[in-house]
Amino acid sequence: MQTFRIRNVMPIIHWNARKAEQHAEESVLGAELGSFPLEFTRLSQITGNPKYFDTAQRVMELFDKKQDTTKLPGLEGLFGDNVFTLGAEASSLYKSLPGAYALLGGIVPMYRRVYENATLAAAGRNLF
C-alpha cells in the first residue's frame, strides 16, 4: 500500500529496490495520483476505516484547488504547467473521477465538477 508524507499528504510513489525503501519525489504525475480517490474510497468502504478516504480526499482537494490556476484552466499542467495532455500522463486522473463520484453516491460534488471542468476545457481545445 502507498504511504503518505505527513507534511503535504502526497503519496510516496516509487520504490528504490537498491536501497529497499520507498522515497517521495518533489513532484509526481497526475496519472500516478489519479486513481487514489477511487481506490482509497472503496478501501474505506470495505474496511469501515475513513482514514483512506480522508487521505485521498486531501489529494483530490489539491487538484481541485489548482485546476483553474494553470495556463490552461480546467486541466492539470505537467512538467511546470507548460504541457497539457489527456494521454497516459493524465488519463488516470480524469477517468477515475466519474467512478469516484458514483461510488460516493454523488454526495461529494467536487469529483463531478473537476471532471466536467477538465472535459469542457479539453473539448474546447482539441483538434479534429
C-alpha positions as CSV (number, residue, x, y, z in Angstrom):
1,M,0.0,0.0,0.0
2,Q,1.1,3.5,-0.7
3,T,2.3,5.6,2.2
4,F,1.9,9.4,2.5
5,R,4.3,12.1,3.7
6,I,2.7,13.8,6.7
7,R,3.6,17.3,5.8
8,N,1.8,17.5,2.4
9,V,-0.1,14.2,2.2
10,M,1.4,13.4,-1.1
11,P,2.0,9.7,-1.6
12,I,5.4,8.1,-1.7
13,I,5.1,6.6,-5.2
14,H,8.4,5.0,-6.1
15,W,10.3,2.1,-4.6
16,N,14.0,2.2,-4.6
17,A,14.9,-1.5,-5.0
18,R,18.6,-0.9,-4.4
19,K,18.0,0.7,-1.0
20,A,14.8,-1.4,-0.4
21,E,12.9,1.7,0.7
22,Q,10.2,4.0,-0.6
23,H,11.1,7.5,-1.4
24,A,9.0,10.6,-2.1
25,E,9.7,12.9,-5.0
26,E,9.2,16.6,-5.3
27,S,6.5,16.1,-8.0
28,V,4.5,13.2,-9.4
29,L,2.3,12.9,-12.5
30,G,-1.4,13.4,-12.2
31,A,-1.9,9.8,-13.5
32,E,0.1,8.5,-10.6
33,L,-2.3,10.1,-8.2
34,G,-5.4,9.8,-10.4
35,S,-6.8,6.5,-9.2
36,F,-6.3,7.2,-5.5
37,P,-9.7,8.7,-4.8
38,L,-11.5,5.7,-6.4
39,E,-9.3,3.1,-4.8
40,F,-9.0,4.6,-1.4
41,T,-12.7,5.5,-1.1
42,R,-13.5,1.8,-1.9
43,L,-10.9,0.7,0.7
44,S,-12.6,2.9,3.3
45,Q,-15.9,1.4,2.4
46,I,-14.7,-2.2,2.7
47,T,-12.7,-1.7,5.9
48,G,-15.0,0.8,7.6
49,N,-11.9,3.0,8.3
50,P,-12.3,6.6,7.0
51,K,-8.6,7.3,7.0
52,Y,-8.1,6.0,3.5
53,F,-10.9,8.2,2.1
54,D,-9.7,11.2,4.1
55,T,-6.1,10.9,2.7
56,A,-7.3,10.5,-0.9
57,Q,-9.8,13.4,-0.4
58,R,-6.9,15.7,0.7
59,V,-5.0,14.9,-2.5
60,M,-8.1,15.5,-4.6
61,E,-8.7,18.8,-2.9
62,L,-5.3,19.9,-4.1
63,F,-6.2,19.0,-7.7
64,D,-9.5,20.9,-7.2
65,K,-7.7,24.0,-5.9
66,K,-5.1,24.0,-8.6
67,Q,-7.4,23.2,-11.6
68,D,-8.3,26.7,-12.5
69,T,-4.9,28.3,-11.8
70,T,-3.0,26.6,-14.7
71,K,-2.2,28.2,-18.0
72,L,-5.0,26.1,-19.4
73,P,-7.8,26.4,-16.8
74,G,-9.6,23.2,-16.2
75,L,-6.6,20.9,-17.0
76,E,-3.7,19.9,-14.8
77,G,-0.4,21.0,-16.1
78,L,2.6,18.7,-16.4
79,F,6.2,19.5,-16.2
80,G,6.0,23.0,-14.9
81,D,2.5,23.9,-16.2
82,N,3.6,24.2,-19.9
83,V,2.4,20.8,-21.1
84,F,-1.2,19.5,-21.0
85,T,-2.3,16.1,-22.0
86,L,-5.2,13.7,-21.9
87,G,-2.8,10.9,-22.6
88,A,-1.1,8.4,-20.3
89,E,0.4,11.1,-18.1
90,A,-3.1,12.4,-17.0
91,S,-5.8,10.0,-18.1
92,S,-6.0,8.0,-14.9
93,L,-6.9,11.2,-13.0
94,Y,-9.7,12.1,-15.3
95,K,-11.0,8.6,-15.9
96,S,-11.3,7.9,-12.1
97,L,-13.4,11.0,-11.3
98,P,-16.8,9.8,-12.6
99,G,-16.2,6.5,-10.8
100,A,-15.4,8.1,-7.5
101,Y,-18.4,10.4,-7.9
102,A,-20.7,7.4,-8.4
103,L,-19.0,5.4,-5.7
104,L,-19.8,8.2,-3.3
105,G,-23.4,8.3,-4.4
106,G,-22.9,11.9,-5.7
107,I,-22.5,13.3,-2.2
108,V,-19.1,14.9,-3.0
109,P,-19.8,17.3,-5.9
110,M,-16.1,18.1,-6.3
111,Y,-15.4,15.0,-8.3
112,R,-18.1,15.8,-10.8
113,R,-17.0,19.4,-11.0
114,V,-13.3,18.7,-11.6
115,Y,-14.2,16.1,-14.3
116,E,-16.7,18.4,-16.1
117,N,-14.2,21.4,-16.0
118,A,-11.5,19.2,-17.4
119,T,-13.6,17.7,-20.2
120,L,-15.0,21.1,-21.2
121,A,-11.5,22.6,-21.3
122,A,-10.3,19.7,-23.4
123,A,-13.2,19.7,-25.7
124,G,-12.8,23.4,-26.4
125,R,-9.2,22.9,-27.4
126,N,-9.0,19.6,-29.3
127,L,-8.5,19.4,-33.0
128,F,-10.5,17.0,-35.1
